[in-house]
Amino acid sequence: FVLKVEYSWPADQKDLDTGTTFLDATVGFDYAAAAPYMVWKGDDQEVGGSEFVTIDLAGAAEAGALRETFSVSFKAGWYQDAGGSGEILR
């Protein structure tokens, strides 16, 4: 199984910076682009954009790295110089 995470923001906002944590590693803006079982698709700096992270749950389970219970953490903040503000869509 693969978990796909999407961060998206309104068409009138620009440049949300994201971070996704799984198994004590984080990918995203100001972090690595990849970590064990995770890939971040890159920094979208556009208006009304989106960013994606793919988490390979099956690969983590097959390798014995996936615990019986686990968590995925999501972080996001507006890049201040771009002037974004407000809610995130998802």
C-alpha positions, 0 to 999 in steps of 0.5 A: 500500500502507498499513502499519498499526501497532498497539501493544496492551497487556494488560488489566491495564495502562494507558496506553502512550505510543507513537512511530512514525518514518518518513522522519525524522518521528515521530507519537505521544504527545508528538509530532505527530498527523500527519506526511507519509504518517503518521497517529496515531489518538490517545492511548489511556489505557485499561486493555488499550488499543491505539494505531494508526498508518497509514503511506501507503507508496503515497503516499510512493512516488508522491511520490518520497519513499520510498527503495529501502530505508527503515525504520520505528522503533517506540518505547513506554513506560508513562506512569508516573502511570498505573502501567503496567509490563511487556511490550507485546503487539504 
